[in-house]
Amino acid sequence: MSGILHAIREHNDSMHPKEQDIAAYIVDHAPDVVTMTITELAEKSGGSTATISRFCRALHFQGFAEFKMKLAAELAQPADVQSYQDIVAGNTLSSIIAAMEANHLRSITDTTRLQDVKQLQKAVDALKSARQIDLYGVATSSVVALDFYQKLIRIGKRAVTFADPHMQLTSASNLTGHDVAIGISYSGETPETVNAIRCAAENGATTISLTKFGTNTLASAADIQLFTSTLEEGMRRGDMASRIAQLHVIDILFTALVSEQFEEHVPKLENSYQMVKKYVTKGE
């Protein structure tokens, strides 16, 4: 199932009855929906054009046209890569290697298709002017936060990240309108990360969320919403694919940040590389 259709099913219970009718029709008739006008879908699903527009915005699309475009792109994927491959007993090492490659490539491809260039640009612009950048995440997401932290300090950006949720709140409480806070959580429902972002927002910071695609608490709390692909239900090791997807978005942000301030950041990247090379003993 496509990531968009999975997200629709996953959030069905939180929708209004009319939106649920639209969702059910889309899930059952996805190939037909991508060729319909909004008026045709309203007639077929028993909804209204206004409800369909609201439904699309709730899924973080600008409107029905963008929703159709992204859904069509997902449905165009070959059938043999439609599903993530889970861990099963007795797999050979060769099959595991192939499965990991397929999962990671699928995660990156799905995540790329979900990107909203306008939201990404807003995030990059905020990072460019930030006095301080706070990075919040727990468990696997904390590893992604740490990865972005080490990238940012290489270009001289003032960045901090904490595994301790109390330290996250302490740092967030001292942010201002000149600062940026990024909350990373695949589910978008991690209480510690949600609380830190809310605290940062309360103190005036620009807030950015990085979550799975769809409606969730963290995305709703943030000024700028960035998304990764939504995994199939039942994935025993979903954190593998979600981590790859999160790192993909982080790499997009970092590369764009350096590219747009090239003359400022590239010398710092080169200098940090040379200093590490100079002072770190070879072989360590």
SERO-4910 file (N, C-alpha, C, O; in steps of 0.05 Angstrom, whole numbers):
BEGIN
 pado doro    nc1    nc2    nc3   cac1   cac2   cac3    cc1    cc2    cc3    oc1    oc2    oc3
  Met    A     17    -24      0      0      0      0     18     25      0     38     25     13
  Ser    A      9     45    -14     25     70    -15     25     83     12      8     79     29
  Gly    A     46    100     17     49    114     42     25    132     48     17    135     71
  Ile    A     15    145     27     -8    164     31    -33    148     39    -47    157     57
  Leu    A    -38    126     25    -62    110     32    -60     99     60    -79     97     75
  His    A    -35     91     67    -31     80     94    -36    102    115    -48     97    136
  Ala    A    -27    126    109    -31    149    128    -60    155    131    -70    161    153
  Ile    A    -75    153    109   -104    158    110   -118    138    128   -134    145    145
  Arg    A   -111    112    124   -123     92    141   -115     95    170   -132     91    188
  Glu    A    -90    102    175    -80    105    202    -94    127    218    -98    125    242
  His    A   -102    148    204   -115    171    217   -145    172    213   -157    193    218
  Asn    A   -157    150    204   -185    150    198   -202    156    222   -222    171    220
  Asp    A   -194    146    246   -210    149    270   -212    179    279   -231    186    293
  Ser    A   -192    195    271   -192    223    280   -206    241    260   -208    265    265
  Met    A   -216    230    239   -230    246    218   -259    250    225   -271    234    240
  His    A   -271    271    214   -300    275    216   -314    255    198   -302    245    179
  Pro    A   -339    248    204   -353    228    188   -352    232    158   -348    214    143
  Lys    A   -356    257    149   -356    263    120   -328    258    108   -325    248     86
  Glu    A   -307    265    124   -280    260    115   -274    230    114   -259    221     97
  Gln    A   -286    215    133   -282    186    132   -294    174    107   -283    155     96
  Asp    A   -317    185     98   -330    175     74   -311    180     50   -308    163     32
  Ile    A   -299    204     49   -281    211     28   -256    193     29   -247    183      8
  Ala    A   -246    189     53   -222    172     57   -227    143     47   -211    132     33
  Ala    A   -250    132     55   -257    105     47   -259    102     16   -249     83      5
  Tyr    A   -270    123      4   -273    121    -26   -245    123    -39   -239    108    -57
  Ile    A   -228    140    -28   -201    143    -40   -185    117    -37   -172    109    -56
  Val    A   -186    105    -13   -171     80     -8   -181     58    -27   -165     43    -37
  Asp    A   -207     57    -31   -219     35    -48   -216     40    -78   -217     22    -93
  His    A   -213     66    -85   -213     72   -114   -189     91   -121   -192    108   -138
  Ala    A   -167     86   -108   -144    104   -112   -136    108   -142   -132    131   -150
  Pro    A   -134     87   -158   -126     92   -186   -146    109   -202   -138    124   -220
  Asp    A   -171    108   -194   -191    125   -207   -190    154   -197   -194    173   -213
  Val    A   -184    157   -172   -184    183   -159   -164    202   -172   -169    226   -175
  Val    A   -140    191   -180   -119    208   -191   -126    220   -218   -112    237   -228
  Thr    A   -148    210   -230   -157    221   -256   -182    238   -253   -192    249   -273
  Met    A   -192    241   -229   -217    256   -224   -212    286   -219   -190    294   -210
  Thr    A   -232    302   -223   -232    329   -214   -243    329   -185   -254    309   -176
  Ile    A   -239    350   -171   -249    352   -143   -279    350   -143   -291    338   -124
  Thr    A   -292    360   -163   -322    358   -164   -331    330   -169   -350    321   -157
  Glu    A   -317    315   -186   -323    287   -191   -320    270   -166   -336    253   -159
  Leu    A   -298    275   -151   -293    260   -126   -315    267   -106   -324    249    -92
  Ala    A   -323    292   -104   -345    299    -86   -370    284    -92   -384    275    -74
  Glu    A   -377    282   -118   -401    268   -126   -399    238   -119   -419    226   -110
  Lys    A   -376    226   -125   -373    197   -121   -372    190    -91   -382    169    -84
  Ser    A   -360    207    -75   -355    200    -47   -378    210    -29   -379    202     -5
  Gly    A   -396    226    -40   -417    236    -23   -409    260     -6   -424    267     13
  Gly    A   -386    272    -11   -377    295      4   -381    320    -12   -397    321    -30
  Ser    A   -366    341     -4   -367    366    -18   -339    374    -25   -319    364    -14
  Thr    A   -336    393    -44   -310    402    -52   -295    416    -28   -271    413    -25
  Ala    A   -310    429    -11   -298    442     12   -287    422     32   -266    425     43
  Thr    A   -302    400     36   -293    379     54   -268    365     43   -250    358     58
  Ile    A   -268    360     16   -244    348      4   -220    366      7   -198    356     13
  Ser    A   -223    392      3   -201    410      7   -191    410     35   -167    410     40
  Arg    A   -209    409     55   -202    408     83   -188    382     89   -168    381    104
  Phe    A   -197    360     77   -185    333     81   -156    334     71   -139    323     84
  Cys    A   -152    346     47   -125    347     36   -106    364     53    -83    357     58
  Arg    A   -116    386     63   -100    403     80    -93    390    107    -71    394    118
  Ala    A   -112    374    117   -106    359    142    -83    339    138    -70    332    157
  Leu    A    -80    330    113    -58    312    107    -33    327     98    -14    316     88
  His    A    -34    354    102    -11    372     96     -5    375     66     18    380     59
  Phe    A    -26    373     50    -24    380     22    -36    408     19    -54    416     34
  Gln    A    -27    423     -1    -38    450     -6    -66    448    -17    -82    467    -13
  Gly    A    -73    427    -30   -100    423    -41   -103    397    -55    -85    380    -54
  Phe    A   -125    393    -68   -131    367    -82   -112    362   -105   -104    339   -109
  Ala    A   -103    383   -119    -85    379   -142    -59    367   -133    -48    348   -145
  Glu    A    -47    378   -111    -22    367   -101    -26    339    -90     -9    321    -94
  Phe    A    -48    334    -76    -54    308    -66    -55    287    -88    -43    266    -86
  Lys    A    -69    294   -110    -70    275   -133    -43    270   -145    -36    247   -152
  Met    A    -27    291   -148      0    288   -159     17    269   -143     31    251   -154
  Lys    A     17    273   -117     34    256    -99     23    227    -98     39    208    -98
  Leu    A     -3    224    -98    -15    197    -97     -9    183   -124     -2    159   -123
  Ala    A    -11    196   -146     -5    184   -172     24    175   -173     30    154   -184
  Ala    A     42    191   -162     71    183   -162     75    158   -146     91    141   -154
  Glu    A     62    156   -124     65    132   -107     53    107   -121     65     86   -120
  Leu    A     30    110   -133     16     88   -146     32     78   -171     29     56   -180
  Ala    A     49     96   -182     64     89   -206     88     71   -199    101     61   -217
  Gln    A     94     67   -173    116     50   -166    111     21   -175     88     12   -175
  Pro    A    132      7   -184    129    -21   -192    117    -38   -168    123    -32   -145
  Ala    A    101    -57   -175     88    -73   -154    108    -88   -136    102    -93   -113
  Asp    A    131    -94   -147    150   -110   -131    165    -93   -110    180   -104    -94
  Val    A    160    -66   -110    172    -50    -89    151    -36    -72    157    -17    -58
  Gln    A    126    -45    -74    104    -32    -60    106    -36    -30     97    -19    -15
  Ser    A    117    -59    -20    116    -65      8    145    -66     19    163    -77      6
  Tyr    A    148    -56     44    173    -60     58    176    -89     66    156   -103     72
  Gln    A    201    -99     66    206   -127     73    213   -128    103    232   -115    112
  Asp    A    199   -144    118    203   -147    146    223   -169    153    231   -184    135
  Ile    A    231   -170    178    249   -191    188    233   -217    191    212   -218    203
  Val    A    244   -238    180    232   -265    183    253   -284    192    277   -280    187
  Ala    A    245   -306    204    263   -326    214    276   -342    191    263   -348    171
  Gly    A    302   -347    194    316   -364    175    325   -352    149    333   -367    131
  Asn    A    323   -326    146    332   -313    121    362   -317    117    378   -317    136
  Thr    A    370   -321     92    399   -323     87    411   -295     88    397   -275     86
  Leu    A    437   -294     91    451   -268     93    447   -253     67    444   -228     67
  Ser    A    448   -267     45    444   -254     19    417   -241     16    414   -219      6
  Ser    A    396   -255     26    369   -244     24    365   -220     43    350   -202     37
  Ile    A    379   -221     66    378   -199     85    391   -174     73    381   -152     75
  Ile    A    414   -178     60    428   -155     46    409   -143     26    407   -118     24
  Ala    A    396   -159     10    378   -149    -11    354   -135      1    345   -115    -10
  Ala    A    344   -146     23    320   -134     36    327   -107     48    311    -88     45
  Met    A    350   -105     60    358    -79     72    362    -58     50    354    -35     54
  Glu    A    374    -66     29    378    -47      6    351    -38     -4    347    -14     -9
  Ala    A    333    -57     -8    306    -50    -18    291    -31      1    279    -12     -8
  Asn    A    292    -38     27    278    -21     47    289      7     48    274     26     49
  His    A    315      9     48    328     36     50    322     53     25    317     77     27
  Leu    A    325     40      2    319     55    -23    290     63    -24    284     85    -33
  Arg    A    272     45    -16    243     52    -16    238     75      3    222     93     -3
  Ser    A    250     74     27    246     95     47    255    122     36    241    142     40
  Ile    A    278    123     23    288    148     12    270    158    -11    264    182    -13
  Thr    A    262    139    -29    245    147    -51    218    157    -42    209    178    -52
  Asp    A    206    143    -24    180    151    -14    181    179      0    164    196     -3
  Thr    A    203    182     16    206    207     31    211    230     11    201    252     15
  Thr    A    227    226     -9    232    247    -29    206    256    -42    202    280    -46
  Arg    A    189    237    -49    163    244    -62    145    261    -44    127    275    -54
  Leu    A    149    259    -18    132    273      1    141    301      7    127    317     20
  Gln    A    165    308     -2    176    334      5    161    358     -7    154    358    -31
  Asp    A    156    377     10    144    403      2    167    423      1    177    431     21
  Val    A    174    431    -23    196    449    -27    193    475    -12    212    486     -1
  Lys    A    169    485    -11    164    510      4    169    507     34    181    525     46
  Gln    A    161    485     45    166    480     74    196    476     78    207    486     98
  Leu    A    209    462     61    238    458     63    253    485     62    271    490     77
  Gln    A    244    502     44    257    528     41    253    545     66    271    559     75
  Lys    A    229    544     77    224    558    102    243    548    124    253    564    140
  Ala    A    247    522    125    264    511    146    293    520    141    307    527    160
  Val    A    302    519    116    329    528    110    333    558    117    353    565    129
  Asp    A    314    574    110    316    603    116    317    608    146    332    625    156
  Ala    A    301    592    161    302    595    190    329    587    202    339    601    220
  Leu    A    340    566    191    366    556    201    388    576    194    407    580    210
  Lys    A    387    589    171    407    608    162    410    631    181    432    640    186
  Ser    A    387    640    192    388    664    209    387    658    239    387    676    255
  Ala    A    387    633    246    384    625    274    408    632    291    431    627    283
  Arg    A    403    644    314    424    649    334    433    623    347    456    617    350
  Gln    A    413    606    354    418    580    366    398    560    354    375    567    348
  Ile    A    407    535    350    390    514    340    388    492    360    409    479    366
  Asp    A    365    487    372    360    465    390    350    441    375    333    444    357
  Leu    A    360    417    381    352    393    368    341    373    389    356    366    407
  Tyr    A    316    365    386    303    347    405    296    320    393    285    319    371
  Gly    A    302    299    407    294    272    398    302    252    420    321    256    434
  Val    A    287    231    421    293    209    440    296    183    425    286    181    403
  Ala    A    309    164    437    314    137    425    327    141    398    346    155    395
  Thr    A    317    127    378    329    128    351    330    157    340    350    164    327
  Ser    A    310    172    346    309    200    336    331    217    348    340    237    336
  Ser    A    341    210    372    363    225    385    389    221    369    406    239    368
  Val    A    392    198    356    415    193    340    415    211    315    435    221    307
  Val    A    391    215    304    388    232    281    394    261    289    407    276    275
  Ala    A    384    269    313    389    296    323    419    300    327    429    322    321
  Leu    A    432    280    337    461    282    342    476    285    315    496    299    314
  Asp    A    467    271    295    479    272    269    478    301    258    497    312    247
  Phe    A    454    313    260    450    341    250    467    360    267    478    379    257
  Tyr    A    469    355    293    485    371    311    514    372    302    526    394    300
  Gln    A    525    349    297    554    348    289    558    361    262    580    372    257
  Lys    A    538    360    244    541    374    219    540    404    223    556    419    211
  Leu    A    522    414    240    519    442    244    543    455    257    551    477    250
  Ile    A    555    441    276    578    453    290    602    454    272    621    470    276
  Arg    A    603    437    251    625    438    232    625    463    216    646    472    206
  Ile    A    602    476    213    601    501    198    597    525    217    590    547    208
  Gly    A    603    520    242    603    542    261    576    551    271    573    572    284
  Lys    A    555    535    266    529    541    277    527    534    306    538    513    315
  Arg    A    515    551    322    511    546    350    487    527    353    464    535    350
  Ala    A    493    502    359    472    481    361    476    465    386    499    461    396
  Val    A    454    455    397    455    438    421    435    416    418    414    418    405
  Thr    A    441    393    430    422    371    431    426    356    458    449    353    467
  Phe    A    404    347    469    405    333    495    388    308    494    366    308    483
  Ala    A    398    286    506    382    262    508    363    264    532    342    252    532
  Asp    A    371    280    552    354    283    576    331    302    570    336    325    563
  Pro    A    306    293    573    283    311    567    282    336    585    272    356    576
  His    A    292    334    609    292    358    627    312    379    616    306    403    618
  Met    A    334    369    606    353    388    594    342    400    568    347    424    563
  Gln    A    327    385    553    314    396    530    295    419    537    296    440    525
  Leu    A    279    415    558    261    436    567    276    460    578    268    483    573
  Thr    A    298    455    592    314    477    603    325    494    581    324    519    582
  Ser    A    336    481    560    346    496    538    324    511    523    327    534    515
  Ala    A    301    497    519    279    509    504    268    534    519    259    553    506
  Ser    A    269    533    545    258    556    561    275    581    558    266    603    564
  Asn    A    299    578    548    317    601    544    320    610    515    336    628    509
  Leu    A    304    598    498    304    607    470    289    633    466    273    641    483
  Thr    A    294    646    444    280    671    437    271    671    408    273    650    395
  Gly    A    260    693    399    251    695    372    274    693    351    268    691    327
  His    A    299    694    361    322    692    342    331    663    339    350    658    324
  Asp    A    317    644    352    327    617    353    308    598    338    285    605    331
  Val    A    318    573    334    302    552    320    304    527    337    325    520    348
  Ala    A    281    513    339    281    487    353    269    466    333    249    471    320
  Ile    A    283    444    331    275    422    314    268    398    330    284    388    345
  Gly    A    243    388    327    234    364    341    233    341    322    220    342    301
  Ile    A    246    318    328    247    295    311    234    272    325    242    263    346
  Ser    A    213    261    312    199    238    323    184    224    301    168    237    287
  Tyr    A    189    199    296    176    185    274    146    185    278    131    192    259
  Ser    A    136    178    302    107    177    307     95    205    308     72    209    302
  Gly    A    111    225    317    100    251    321     85    253    347     72    273    353
  Glu    A     86    232    364     71    231    389     89    227    413     79    222    435
  Thr    A    116    230    410    134    226    433    130    249    452    136    272    445
  Pro    A    120    244    476    113    266    495    136    285    500    133    310    501
  Glu    A    160    274    505    183    291    512    190    311    489    196    334    494
  Thr    A    188    301    465    195    318    442    173    339    437    178    362    431
  Val    A    148    330    439    125    349    436    127    371    457    123    395    451
  Asn    A    133    364    482    134    384    504    157    404    499    154    428    504
  Ala    A    180    394    490    203    411    485    196    431    462    203    455    464
  Ile    A    183    422    441    176    440    419    155    461    429    157    484    421
  Arg    A    136    452    445    116    471    455    129    492    473    122    515    472
  Cys    A    148    483    489    162    502    506    178    522    490    178    546    495
  Ala    A    192    512    469    207    530    451    189    550    437    196    574    435
  Ala    A    166    541    428    147    559    415    137    580    434    133    603    427
  Glu    A    131    571    459    121    590    479    141    613    484    133    635    492
  Asn    A    167    607    481    187    627    485    195    642    460    215    657    460
  Gly    A    181    638    438    184    653    414    201    641    392    204    653    371
  Ala    A    213    618    396    230    606    376    213    596    352    190    589    355
  Thr    A    226    596    329    214    583    306    217    553    309    238    543    314
  Thr    A    195    538    306    196    509    311    192    493    285    176    500    268
  Ile    A    207    471    283    206    454    259    201    425    269    215    416    288
  Ser    A    183    411    256    179    383    263    188    365    240    186    373    217
  Leu    A    198    342    247    205    321    227    192    295    237    202    283    256
  Thr    A    170    287    224    154    265    232    146    248    208    151    255    185
  Lys    A    133    225    214    121    210    192     99    226    179     87    244    192
  Phe    A     93    220    155     72    235    140     44    231    153     38    208    161
  Gly    A     29    252    155      2    250    165     -2    270    188     15    286    195
  Thr    A    -26    268    200    -33    285    223    -22    274    249    -26    250    255
  Asn    A     -7    290    264      3    281    290      8    306    307      8    328    297
  Thr    A     12    301    333     13    323    352     37    341    348     35    365    350
  Leu    A     60    329    342     85    345    339     83    363    315     90    387    316
  Ala    A     73    352    292     71    369    268     51    392    273     55    414    263
  Ser    A     29    386    287      9    407    293     20    429    310     11    451    309
  Ala    A     40    422    327     52    442    346     73    459    333     81    480    344
  Ala    A     83    451    310    106    464    297     98    485    277     77    484    265
  Asp    A    116    505    273    111    526    253    116    515    225    102    522    206
  Ile    A    136    497    222    144    486    197    143    456    199    155    444    217
  Gln    A    129    442    181    126    413    183    141    400    160    137    406    136
  Leu    A    159    382    167    173    365    148    166    336    153    161    328    176
  Phe    A    165    320    132    155    292    135    173    272    122    188    277    103
  Thr    A    172    248    134    184    224    122    162    205    114    139    208    121
  Ser    A    170    184    100    150    164     91    138    149    115    150    147    136
  Thr    A    114    139    111     99    124    131    103     95    125     97     85    103
  Leu    A    113     80    145    118     51    141     93     34    143     73     43    154
  Glu    A     94     10    132     72     -8    134     69    -17    163     88    -17    179
  Glu    A     44    -24    171     39    -34    197     53    -61    202     56    -76    183
  Gly    A     61    -65    226     73    -91    233    102    -94    228    114   -115    233
  Met    A    115    -72    220    144    -73    216    158    -78    242    156    -62    261
  Arg    A    173   -100    244    187   -106    269    211    -89    273    219    -85    296
  Arg    A    222    -79    252    246    -62    254    242    -36    238    259    -28    223
  Gly    A    219    -24    242    213      1    228    232     23    233    235     41    217
  Asp    A    246     22    256    264     44    263    288     45    244    300     66    241
  Met    A    294     22    230    315     23    211    308     41    187    323     59    180
  Ala    A    285     36    175    277     51    152    270     80    160    276     99    145
  Ser    A    258     84    183    251    111    192    276    128    197    277    152    191
  Arg    A    297    115    208    322    130    212    335    139    186    344    161    183
  Ile    A    335    121    166    346    128    140    330    151    128    342    169    116
  Ala    A    304    150    130    287    172    119    292    198    133    294    219    120
  Gln    A    295    197    160    300    222    175    327    234    167    330    258    164
  Leu    A    348    216    165    374    226    157    374    238    129    389    256    123
  His    A    358    227    112    355    237     85    345    266     85    356    283     71
  Val    A    325    272    101    315    299    103    336    318    116    339    340    107
  Ile    A    349    308    137    370    323    150    392    331    130    402    353    130
  Asp    A    400    311    113    421    317     93    412    337     73    427    353     63
  Ile    A    386    336     66    375    357     47    377    384     60    386    403     47
  Leu    A    369    387     85    370    413     99    399    423    101    405    446     95
  Phe    A    417    405    109    445    414    112    458    422     86    471    442     84
  Thr    A    454    406     65    465    412     39    454    438     28    469    454     17
  Ala    A    428    443     32    416    468     23    428    492     38    433    513     27
  Leu    A    431    488     64    442    509     82    470    517     73    476    541     71
  Val    A    487    497     68    514    503     59    514    515     31    529    534     26
  Ser    A    498    504     13    497    514    -14    489    544    -16    499    559    -31
  Glu    A    469    551      1    459    579      0    477    599     14    475    623     10
  Gln    A    495    589     31    515    606     44    543    595     39    559    591     58
  Phe    A    548    588     14    572    573      6    598    586     15    615    573     26
  Glu    A    601    612      9    626    626     15    631    627     45    654    627     53
  Glu    A    610    626     61    614    627     90    620    600    102    637    598    119
  His    A    606    579     92    607    553    105    629    534     94    639    518    110
  Val    A    635    535     69    654    516     58    682    519     70    694    498     77
  Pro    A    692    543     74    718    545     88    718    534    116    737    522    125
  Lys    A    695    536    130    693    525    157    692    494    156    704    481    173
  Leu    A    679    483    136    679    454    133    708    444    127    716    424    139
  Glu    A    722    458    110    749    450    104    767    453    128    784    436    133
  Asn    A    764    475    143    781    479    166    776    458    188    795    448    200
  Ser    A    750    452    193    745    431    213    756    404    205    766    389    222
  Tyr    A    755    398    179    767    373    169    797    373    174    808    353    183
  Gln    A    810    395    168    839    396    171    847    395    200    868    382    207
  Met    A    832    408    218    839    408    246    836    380    258    853    371    274
  Val    A    815    366    251    811    339    260    834    321    250    845    305    265
  Lys    A    840    324    225    861    309    212    888    314    226    905    296    229
  Lys    A    892    339    234    918    347    246    921    336    275    942    327    282
  Tyr    A    899    337    291    901    331    319    892    304    327    898    295    349
  Val    A    878    290    310    870    262    316    892    243    307    900    243    284
  Thr    A    902    227    325    923    208    319    914    188    298    892    177    301
  Lys    A    929    183    278    922    164    258    918    136    271    934    128    287
  Gly    A    897    123    262    891     97    272    871     97    295    861     76    302
  Glu    A    866    120    307    846    122    329    818    126    318    799    128    334
***
